[in-house]
Amino acid sequence: MNLDTDFWTKRYREGSTGWDAGAITTPLKAYFDQLTDKQIKILIPGAGNGYEAEYLFKAGFENVSVVDLSHEPLDNLRARVPKLPPDQLIQGDFFHHQGHYDLIVEQTFFCAIDPLLRQSYARKMYELLKPGCKLVGVLFNNPLNNDRPPFGGNAAEYKAYFEPLFDFKVFETCHNSIPPRAGRELFIHLTKK
């Protein structure tokens, strides 16, 4: 599979974005609403249209960066949130991104990458997080597709990737998923060891 910039740009241009909920989803909104330190440095990789970044920025979290392979969703986010600093809208490959963050948000990125890269994803998350900081978000906990994104998986598989690198604060079925995803998502709150 060649899940490169052209692949994702074509998906956005054709409107083939079934993963796009059109707004921030309930599990992440609930988590963000309990955060109090608005100075934390946040990264949202594979951000797509960036509804999570938009929500956080409008709530006063000004240090929110997004990374996506395609410029299309970044342009969409820029149009909706023109005050978001341009250097925080990063077109590029997450696996080559550099920086150190207090919080990294997972929302439909893990299921979009080639499953052969999942162990590399866990290591890169570990590398990008400051000591003791958090990876928070949702992962699909069902089979989905094997030949194209979104790729599914299960809790046991995910634990094998993350347990060597992270302490598990929360790793359970979401109680507040949006209806189309009900019973199919795990909420994760992992802390860098």
TORVEX-376425 format. One record per residue (C-alpha): x, z, y; residue number from 1; residue in three letters. Coordinates in nm, 2 decimals. Layout:
BEGIN
<<X; Z; Y>; NUM; 'ala'> ...
***
This chain:
BEGIN
<<0.00; 0.00; 0.00>; 1; 'met'> <<0.12; -0.08; 0.35>; 2; 'asn'> <<-0.06; 0.18; 0.56>; 3; 'leu'> <<0.13; 0.07; 0.87>; 4; 'asp'> <<0.05; 0.04; 1.24>; 5; 'thr'> <<-0.12; -0.30; 1.18>; 6; 'asp'> <<-0.34; -0.16; 0.90>; 7; 'phe'> <<-0.47; 0.12; 1.12>; 8; 'trp'> <<-0.51; -0.09; 1.44>; 9; 'thr'> <<-0.72; -0.34; 1.24>; 10; 'lys'> <<-0.94; -0.06; 1.11>; 11; 'arg'> <<-1.00; 0.06; 1.46>; 12; 'tyr'> <<-1.07; -0.29; 1.60>; 13; 'arg'> <<-1.31; -0.36; 1.32>; 14; 'glu'> <<-1.49; -0.03; 1.35>; 15; 'gly'> <<-1.39; 0.06; 0.99>; 16; 'ser'> <<-1.36; 0.42; 1.08>; 17; 'thr'> <<-1.59; 0.61; 0.84>; 18; 'gly'> <<-1.38; 0.92; 0.87>; 19; 'trp'> <<-1.45; 0.94; 1.25>; 20; 'asp'> <<-1.72; 1.20; 1.30>; 21; 'ala'> <<-1.76; 1.10; 1.67>; 22; 'gly'> <<-1.69; 1.46; 1.79>; 23; 'ala'> <<-1.50; 1.77; 1.70>; 24; 'ile'> <<-1.61; 1.91; 1.36>; 25; 'thr'> <<-1.76; 2.25; 1.32>; 26; 'thr'> <<-1.47; 2.42; 1.12>; 27; 'pro'> <<-1.21; 2.33; 1.38>; 28; 'leu'> <<-1.44; 2.41; 1.68>; 29; 'lys'> <<-1.50; 2.76; 1.53>; 30; 'ala'> <<-1.13; 2.82; 1.48>; 31; 'tyr'> <<-1.04; 2.69; 1.83>; 32; 'phe'> <<-1.31; 2.91; 1.99>; 33; 'asp'> <<-1.14; 3.23; 1.87>; 34; 'gln'> <<-0.79; 3.13; 2.01>; 35; 'leu'> <<-0.69; 3.33; 2.32>; 36; 'thr'> <<-0.34; 3.22; 2.41>; 37; 'asp'> <<-0.39; 2.89; 2.60>; 38; 'lys'> <<-0.01; 2.84; 2.64>; 39; 'gln'> <<0.06; 2.77; 2.27>; 40; 'ile'> <<0.22; 2.44; 2.18>; 41; 'lys'> <<-0.02; 2.24; 1.96>; 42; 'ile'> <<0.03; 1.91; 1.76>; 43; 'leu'> <<-0.24; 1.70; 1.61>; 44; 'ile'> <<-0.08; 1.44; 1.38>; 45; 'pro'> <<-0.27; 1.13; 1.28>; 46; 'gly'> <<-0.51; 1.23; 1.55>; 47; 'ala'> <<-0.72; 0.92; 1.56>; 48; 'gly'> <<-0.97; 0.93; 1.85>; 49; 'asn'> <<-0.85; 1.29; 1.92>; 50; 'gly'> <<-1.18; 1.47; 1.96>; 51; 'tyr'> <<-0.99; 1.79; 1.87>; 52; 'glu'> <<-0.73; 1.73; 2.14>; 53; 'ala'> <<-1.01; 1.65; 2.39>; 54; 'glu'> <<-1.19; 1.97; 2.31>; 55; 'tyr'> <<-0.88; 2.19; 2.34>; 56; 'leu'> <<-0.76; 2.03; 2.66>; 57; 'phe'> <<-1.10; 2.07; 2.82>; 58; 'lys'> <<-1.10; 2.43; 2.71>; 59; 'ala'> <<-0.77; 2.50; 2.90>; 60; 'gly'> <<-0.51; 2.43; 2.63>; 61; 'phe'> <<-0.29; 2.20; 2.82>; 62; 'glu'> <<0.00; 2.18; 2.58>; 63; 'asn'> <<-0.17; 1.96; 2.32>; 64; 'val'> <<0.02; 1.66; 2.18>; 65; 'ser'> <<-0.12; 1.39; 1.95>; 66; 'val'> <<0.06; 1.14; 1.73>; 67; 'val'> <<-0.09; 0.83; 1.58>; 68; 'asp'> <<0.05; 0.51; 1.44>; 69; 'leu'> <<-0.20; 0.29; 1.63>; 70; 'ser'> <<-0.23; 0.27; 2.01>; 71; 'his'> <<-0.61; 0.19; 1.98>; 72; 'glu'> <<-0.73; 0.55; 1.93>; 73; 'pro'> <<-0.48; 0.68; 2.18>; 74; 'leu'> <<-0.62; 0.44; 2.43>; 75; 'asp'> <<-0.97; 0.57; 2.35>; 76; 'asn'> <<-0.85; 0.93; 2.40>; 77; 'leu'> <<-0.68; 0.84; 2.73>; 78; 'arg'> <<-1.00; 0.68; 2.86>; 79; 'ala'> <<-1.20; 1.00; 2.78>; 80; 'arg'> <<-0.94; 1.24; 2.90>; 81; 'val'> <<-0.74; 1.07; 3.18>; 82; 'pro'> <<-0.58; 1.40; 3.29>; 83; 'lys'> <<-0.41; 1.45; 2.95>; 84; 'leu'> <<-0.04; 1.39; 3.02>; 85; 'pro'> <<0.08; 1.05; 2.89>; 86; 'pro'> <<0.39; 1.20; 2.72>; 87; 'asp'> <<0.15; 1.41; 2.50>; 88; 'gln'> <<-0.01; 1.08; 2.36>; 89; 'leu'> <<0.25; 0.97; 2.12>; 90; 'ile'> <<0.23; 0.64; 1.94>; 91; 'gln'> <<0.46; 0.67; 1.64>; 92; 'gly'> <<0.52; 0.78; 1.28>; 93; 'asp'> <<0.46; 1.14; 1.22>; 94; 'phe'> <<0.74; 1.15; 0.97>; 95; 'phe'> <<0.99; 1.07; 1.24>; 96; 'his'> <<0.84; 1.30; 1.50>; 97; 'his'> <<1.06; 1.58; 1.65>; 98; 'gln'> <<0.96; 1.90; 1.81>; 99; 'gly'> <<0.86; 2.26; 1.74>; 100; 'his'> <<0.50; 2.38; 1.76>; 101; 'tyr'> <<0.30; 2.71; 1.74>; 102; 'asp'> <<0.00; 2.54; 1.58>; 103; 'leu'> <<-0.04; 2.21; 1.39>; 104; 'ile'> <<-0.40; 2.09; 1.33>; 105; 'val'> <<-0.49; 1.90; 1.02>; 106; 'glu'> <<-0.80; 1.68; 1.05>; 107; 'gln'> <<-0.83; 1.37; 0.82>; 108; 'thr'> <<-0.46; 1.29; 0.84>; 109; 'phe'> <<-0.36; 1.42; 0.50>; 110; 'phe'> <<-0.62; 1.20; 0.33>; 111; 'cys'> <<-0.50; 0.89; 0.52>; 112; 'ala'> <<-0.14; 0.89; 0.41>; 113; 'ile'> <<-0.01; 0.75; 0.08>; 114; 'asp'> <<-0.05; 1.03; -0.17>; 115; 'pro'> <<0.32; 0.97; -0.26>; 116; 'leu'> <<0.40; 1.12; 0.08>; 117; 'leu'> <<0.22; 1.45; 0.04>; 118; 'arg'> <<0.52; 1.65; -0.06>; 119; 'gln'> <<0.70; 1.50; 0.25>; 120; 'ser'> <<0.40; 1.59; 0.46>; 121; 'tyr'> <<0.43; 1.96; 0.36>; 122; 'ala'> <<0.80; 1.96; 0.43>; 123; 'arg'> <<0.76; 1.79; 0.77>; 124; 'lys'> <<0.49; 2.04; 0.87>; 125; 'met'> <<0.73; 2.32; 0.78>; 126; 'tyr'> <<1.00; 2.15; 0.98>; 127; 'glu'> <<0.79; 2.11; 1.29>; 128; 'leu'> <<0.65; 2.46; 1.30>; 129; 'leu'> <<0.83; 2.75; 1.47>; 130; 'lys'> <<0.90; 3.04; 1.24>; 131; 'pro'> <<0.58; 3.23; 1.15>; 132; 'gly'> <<0.35; 2.97; 1.31>; 133; 'cys'> <<0.04; 2.80; 1.16>; 134; 'lys'> <<-0.09; 2.49; 1.00>; 135; 'leu'> <<-0.47; 2.50; 1.03>; 136; 'val'> <<-0.74; 2.25; 0.94>; 137; 'gly'> <<-0.95; 2.09; 0.66>; 138; 'val'> <<-0.86; 1.90; 0.35>; 139; 'leu'> <<-1.10; 1.71; 0.13>; 140; 'phe'> <<-1.15; 1.89; -0.21>; 141; 'asn'> <<-1.29; 1.60; -0.41>; 142; 'asn'> <<-1.16; 1.28; -0.57>; 143; 'pro'> <<-1.26; 1.01; -0.31>; 144; 'leu'> <<-1.04; 0.69; -0.35>; 145; 'asn'> <<-0.72; 0.61; -0.55>; 146; 'asn'> <<-0.66; 0.27; -0.40>; 147; 'asp'> <<-0.72; 0.31; -0.03>; 148; 'arg'> <<-0.77; 0.58; 0.23>; 149; 'pro'> <<-0.93; 0.83; 0.23>; 150; 'pro'> <<-0.75; 0.96; -0.07>; 151; 'phe'> <<-0.89; 1.27; -0.23>; 152; 'gly'> <<-0.74; 1.56; -0.41>; 153; 'gly'> <<-0.80; 1.91; -0.51>; 154; 'asn'> <<-0.70; 2.27; -0.44>; 155; 'ala'> <<-0.46; 2.31; -0.73>; 156; 'ala'> <<-0.27; 1.99; -0.62>; 157; 'glu'> <<-0.25; 2.11; -0.26>; 158; 'tyr'> <<-0.13; 2.46; -0.35>; 159; 'lys'> <<0.17; 2.30; -0.54>; 160; 'ala'> <<0.28; 2.13; -0.21>; 161; 'tyr'> <<0.23; 2.42; 0.02>; 162; 'phe'> <<0.30; 2.74; -0.17>; 163; 'glu'> <<0.68; 2.71; -0.16>; 164; 'pro'> <<0.68; 2.68; 0.22>; 165; 'leu'> <<0.38; 2.87; 0.35>; 166; 'phe'> <<0.19; 3.19; 0.32>; 167; 'asp'> <<-0.18; 3.14; 0.26>; 168; 'phe'> <<-0.40; 3.33; 0.51>; 169; 'lys'> <<-0.72; 3.12; 0.43>; 170; 'val'> <<-0.75; 2.86; 0.16>; 171; 'phe'> <<-1.12; 2.83; 0.07>; 172; 'glu'> <<-1.43; 2.60; 0.07>; 173; 'thr'> <<-1.55; 2.56; 0.43>; 174; 'cys'> <<-1.87; 2.74; 0.49>; 175; 'his'> <<-1.95; 2.54; 0.81>; 176; 'asn'> <<-1.86; 2.18; 0.73>; 177; 'ser'> <<-2.06; 1.90; 0.90>; 178; 'ile'> <<-2.35; 1.79; 0.66>; 179; 'pro'> <<-2.18; 1.48; 0.52>; 180; 'pro'> <<-1.88; 1.69; 0.42>; 181; 'arg'> <<-2.06; 2.00; 0.30>; 182; 'ala'> <<-1.90; 2.14; -0.02>; 183; 'gly'> <<-1.62; 1.89; -0.01>; 184; 'arg'> <<-1.38; 2.05; 0.23>; 185; 'glu'> <<-1.12; 2.33; 0.21>; 186; 'leu'> <<-1.04; 2.52; 0.52>; 187; 'phe'> <<-0.67; 2.60; 0.54>; 188; 'ile'> <<-0.48; 2.85; 0.75>; 189; 'his'> <<-0.12; 2.85; 0.64>; 190; 'leu'> <<0.17; 3.04; 0.80>; 191; 'thr'> <<0.53; 2.91; 0.78>; 192; 'lys'> <<0.74; 3.14; 0.56>; 193; 'lys'> 
***
